[in-house]
């Protein structure tokens, strides 16, 4: 690669974790699969910590060419006006605040945004939508969407139908793809300004886009675990192309 060529800088949101014995230390963590997917597509990945104030968020955001909202625990239901279902887990309200703010800025300002699993839920809530807090208990006749633990993360769990006129279908070159599935929540009321572009066989939303935006796509599956599948690699390549201004 030429020394004059700058890879687009992609910020990837992180989660809280901690080191193991002998010393337990609080850390920020990120699956290596996101880093690998962005790197393979030509981007330069950078982990976004859960910083304590908006001034820091804005400084980090300003230096990035694109934002990737990663997977993780559930968003606090209070943020979309509901009490928590008994199945809600892993809530981190400081992470919620960071990601919702970054998503709102990216949606409003045209910065390329790729939202994965929890990320597409953040995208929907940030724009004014809400969520099914637990698919199996809230959607009659829902299929299984929680293929963990006990399954490899690249296990193809079910097909997803893509809307033929969507950017997502154009990028993947298909109107149906097989996906992995590691979630118990999903978008319910789709936010104003977003459109549903993919669904599971039971009608559960699997993809959202913002029309007339350079790149604002959210998917409910984990494409970073499927980069050996050419269609999913195209998603990251299109994201990096948008972040490069192409």
Buried (B, 14 or more C-beta within 10 A) or exposed (E): EEEEEEBBBBBBBBBBEEEEEEEEEEEBEBBEBBBBBBBBBBBBBBBBBBBEEEEEBEEBBEEBBBBBBBBBBBBBBEBBEBEEBEBBEEBBEEBBBBBBBBBBBBBEEBBBBBBBBBBBBBBBBBBBBBBBBBBBEBBEEBBEBBBEEEBEBBBBBBEBBBBEEBBBBEBBEBBEBBBBBBBBBBBBEBBEBBBBBBBBEBBBBBBBBBEEBBBBBBBBBBBBBBBEBEBBBBBBBBBBBBBBEE
